[in-house]
Amino acid sequence: MSTPRDPEEVTAAGAPAIAAVPPDTRMGAVHLSVSDLARSVAYYESAIGLHVHGRGDGRAALGAGGEDLLVLREEPGARPARGYSGLYHFALLVPERIDLARWLAHAAREEVPIVGVADHFVSEAIYLSDPDEHGIEVYWDRPREVWEGQVAERMTTLPLDVGDLLAVLGDPRSEPFDGLAGGTVMGHVHLRVAEIPATTAFYCDALGFGLMAAFGAQASFMSAGGYHHHLGANTWESRGNGRPPPGHATLEQVTIVLPQAADVDRLAREASAVGAEPERREDGVLVRDPSGNPVLLATRP
């Protein structure tokens, strides 16, 4: 069978979420290594519309004017990490449909290369790949009352009606764009993993996320508070493979933002109980999932 081109390109089937993780848990900054920091910063500013919040010592932090959403670290000469566990894509959630339309109009005018576009019922999404082949999604959520309680049955991939999306603008050719809308957040992160059962057990049984939808042993989608998904995982490109060896541009950290320090401590204990060996740091507790993907449990960005 062919490999899906984007992470939600499945007709999902799964179970209702009963998540022990606090319902207001959300995703925070994604940290990546890149081969050429100047090139990557230029791409994320001009193509994606993020703004540099800070830069120095071979690093750059970017966002949409609020908290940092992306942190890049330069590793000169690093190669794309194809076929290994790591990042499939990170997903930037814009506040309103018109914000997604403005971004798409900008991408069309500037001839930004796009990997794919999709209507997932829960959302409308546009996919890209950065210069180091890190996957990116820019998306808008349909109102929660449209999809709540229907994620397992209805989250799928349909063709995106680009004309209908752009029709919310007066004139897409001249619609102003000076960056991603304020209020853009890290909506979800989709991971490449070695296997699904162990991954689902870690995030759902140990950390307490709810399983929202599953695609056999190929993909699963997990969330806090009944959201369609905060975390996705698939084996389409990485089945049986762990983290890449040194010298690759790769995922350095996913951040899960929890409401209270007690929540961090509790999840760290649960992770330790399944052998994840938590590492306490100043900014939170770092754990690694069964594929070796690094996850920071924190109470603040």
C-alpha positions in Angstrom: 0.0 0.0 0.0 1.2 3.5 -0.6 2.4 5.8 2.2 0.2 8.8 3.0 1.6 12.1 2.0 0.4 13.9 5.1 0.0 12.9 8.7 -3.7 12.7 8.9 -4.2 11.0 5.6 -6.2 8.2 7.1 -9.8 7.4 7.9 -9.4 7.2 11.6 -10.9 4.6 13.9 -10.4 4.7 17.7 -11.8 5.0 21.1 -13.2 8.0 23.1 -10.6 9.8 25.2 -10.6 9.4 28.9 -7.3 11.2 29.6 -5.7 11.5 33.1 -3.5 14.3 31.9 -5.0 17.7 32.9 -7.6 18.9 30.3 -5.8 22.2 29.8 -2.5 20.6 28.9 -1.1 22.0 25.6 1.9 21.9 23.4 4.8 24.4 23.7 8.0 25.1 21.7 9.5 22.6 19.3 13.3 22.6 19.2 15.1 21.5 16.0 18.7 21.3 14.8 19.4 22.8 11.4 22.4 22.8 9.1 22.4 26.5 8.3 20.8 28.8 10.9 20.8 31.9 8.6 19.1 30.0 5.8 16.5 28.5 8.2 15.7 31.8 9.9 15.2 33.4 6.5 12.9 30.6 5.5 10.8 30.8 8.6 10.5 34.6 8.4 9.8 35.0 4.7 7.9 31.8 3.9 6.2 30.9 7.1 5.8 34.3 8.6 7.3 33.8 12.0 9.3 36.5 13.8 12.6 36.2 15.5 12.2 36.7 19.2 15.9 36.2 20.1 19.1 35.1 18.5 22.7 34.2 19.7 25.2 31.5 20.3 24.1 29.5 17.2 20.4 29.5 18.2 17.3 31.4 17.2 13.9 31.5 18.9 10.9 32.3 16.7 7.2 32.9 17.2 4.2 35.0 16.3 4.8 37.7 18.9 3.8 35.8 22.0 5.7 32.8 23.4 8.4 31.1 21.5 7.0 28.4 19.1 10.2 27.2 17.5 13.8 27.1 18.7 16.5 26.4 16.1 20.1 25.3 16.9 22.8 25.3 14.2 24.7 22.1 13.5 26.8 22.9 10.4 26.6 20.2 7.7 23.9 18.3 9.4 21.9 16.1 6.9 18.2 15.5 6.8 17.1 12.6 9.1 15.2 10.5 6.6 13.9 7.1 7.8 14.5 7.6 11.5 12.3 8.4 14.5 11.9 12.1 15.2 9.7 14.9 13.8 7.1 14.2 11.2 5.8 17.7 11.4 4.9 20.5 13.9 1.6 22.2 13.4 1.0 26.0 13.8 -2.6 26.7 14.7 -3.9 30.1 13.5 -6.9 31.7 15.3 -9.3 32.1 12.5 -10.1 30.8 9.0 -9.3 34.2 7.4 -5.8 33.9 8.9 -5.2 30.7 7.1 -6.6 32.2 3.9 -4.2 35.2 4.2 -1.3 32.8 4.7 -2.2 30.8 1.7 -2.6 33.9 -0.4 0.9 35.0 0.7 2.3 31.6 -0.1 0.8 31.7 -3.6 2.1 35.1 -4.3 5.6 34.3 -3.1 5.6 30.8 -4.7 6.3 29.1 -1.4 6.7 25.4 -2.1 3.8 23.4 -0.6 3.8 19.7 0.1 0.1 19.3 0.4 -3.3 20.7 1.4 -6.1 18.9 3.1 -9.5 19.1 4.7 -9.5 16.8 7.8 -13.1 17.6 8.9 -11.7 18.8 12.2 -9.5 21.3 10.4 -8.2 22.8 7.2 -4.5 22.3 6.7 -1.5 23.2 4.5 1.8 21.3 4.6 5.3 22.3 3.9 8.9 21.1 4.4 11.7 23.4 5.5 15.3 23.4 4.0 16.3 20.6 6.3 13.2 18.6 5.5 11.5 19.2 8.8 7.8 19.0 8.3 5.4 21.9 9.0 1.7 22.3 9.1 -0.2 25.6 9.1 -3.9 25.0 10.0 -7.2 26.3 11.3 -9.6 24.4 13.5 -13.3 24.2 12.7 -15.4 25.1 15.8 -15.2 22.4 18.4 -19.0 21.8 18.4 -18.6 20.7 14.7 -16.3 17.7 15.5 -16.3 17.1 19.3 -17.2 13.5 20.0 -16.7 12.5 16.3 -12.9 12.5 15.9 -12.5 8.7 15.7 -15.2 8.4 13.1 -14.8 11.5 11.1 -11.1 12.7 11.1 -9.9 11.9 7.6 -8.3 13.6 4.6 -10.4 15.2 1.8 -9.3 17.6 -0.9 -9.1 21.1 0.5 -11.4 23.6 -1.3 -8.8 26.2 -1.9 -11.2 28.4 -3.8 -13.7 28.5 -1.0 -10.9 29.2 1.5 -9.5 32.1 -0.5 -13.1 33.4 -1.1 -13.1 34.8 2.5 -10.6 37.4 1.3 -11.6 40.5 -0.8 -8.7 40.1 -3.3 -6.1 37.3 -2.5 -3.6 39.0 -4.9 -3.4 42.1 -2.8 -4.3 40.9 0.7 -1.8 42.3 3.2 0.5 39.8 5.0 3.0 40.7 7.6 3.4 37.4 9.3 1.4 34.7 11.0 -1.5 36.1 13.1 -1.0 37.1 16.7 -2.4 34.3 18.8 -0.9 31.5 16.6 0.1 28.6 18.8 1.7 25.2 18.6 -1.5 23.2 18.0 0.0 19.7 17.8 3.2 17.8 17.0 3.3 14.7 14.9 6.2 12.2 15.5 7.9 9.5 13.5 8.2 6.5 15.7 9.6 2.9 15.6 6.3 1.3 16.6 2.8 2.3 17.5 1.8 0.0 20.4 4.7 1.0 22.6 4.2 4.7 21.7 0.5 4.7 22.5 1.2 2.9 25.8 3.7 5.6 26.8 1.7 8.6 25.9 -1.7 7.2 26.9 -1.2 4.7 29.7 1.8 6.4 31.3 1.4 10.1 30.6 -2.4 10.0 30.5 -3.3 11.4 27.1 -6.5 10.2 25.6 -6.4 8.0 22.4 -8.6 9.9 20.0 -8.1 7.9 16.8 -5.9 5.0 15.5 -4.9 3.6 12.2 -4.0 0.0 13.1 -0.3 -0.4 13.8 0.6 2.5 11.6 -0.6 5.7 13.3 -2.3 7.0 16.4 -3.6 10.4 17.5 -3.7 11.5 21.2 -4.9 14.5 23.1 -5.7 16.2 26.4 -9.2 17.5 27.2 -10.9 15.9 24.1 -9.0 18.0 21.5 -8.7 16.2 18.2 -5.0 15.6 18.8 -2.1 17.3 20.5 0.2 14.4 19.6 0.3 12.2 16.5 2.6 9.3 15.8 3.3 7.1 12.8 5.6 4.5 11.4 5.2 5.3 7.7 8.9 6.3 7.3 10.5 5.0 10.5 9.2 1.6 11.3 11.7 -0.3 13.5 14.1 2.6 13.5 15.2 4.8 16.5 16.8 8.2 16.6 19.3 9.2 13.9 23.0 9.1 14.6 25.0 12.4 15.1 25.3 14.6 12.1 21.6 14.8 11.2 19.2 17.8 11.4 16.6 16.4 13.8 14.1 16.9 16.6 15.8 18.1 19.8 12.7 18.6 22.0 9.0 18.6 22.0 7.4 20.6 24.9 4.3 19.6 26.8 3.0 22.4 28.9 1.2 21.4 32.0 -0.9 23.6 34.4 1.1 23.0 37.6 4.5 21.7 38.9 2.7 18.9 40.6 1.4 17.7 37.2 5.0 17.6 35.9 6.2 15.6 39.0 3.3 13.1 38.6 4.0 12.6 34.9 7.7 12.3 35.5 7.0 9.5 38.1 4.7 7.7 35.6 7.4 8.0 32.9 10.0 6.6 35.4 7.8 3.7 36.2 8.0 2.6 32.5 11.7 3.1 32.3 11.9 6.5 30.7 14.6 7.8 33.2 13.4 11.4 33.7 16.1 14.1 33.6 15.3 17.1 35.8 16.3 20.4 34.3 15.8 24.1 35.2 13.0 24.4 32.6 11.2 21.1 33.5 11.7 17.4 33.3 12.9 15.7 30.1 11.7 12.2 29.2 12.2 10.1 26.1 9.5 8.0 24.5 10.1 4.4 23.4 11.6 5.6 20.1 13.9 8.0 21.9 12.1 11.2 21.0 12.8 13.8 23.7 9.8 15.4 25.4 10.1 18.2 28.0 7.4 18.3 30.6 7.1 21.9 31.8 4.7 24.4 33.4 5.7 27.4 31.2 7.1 27.9 27.7 
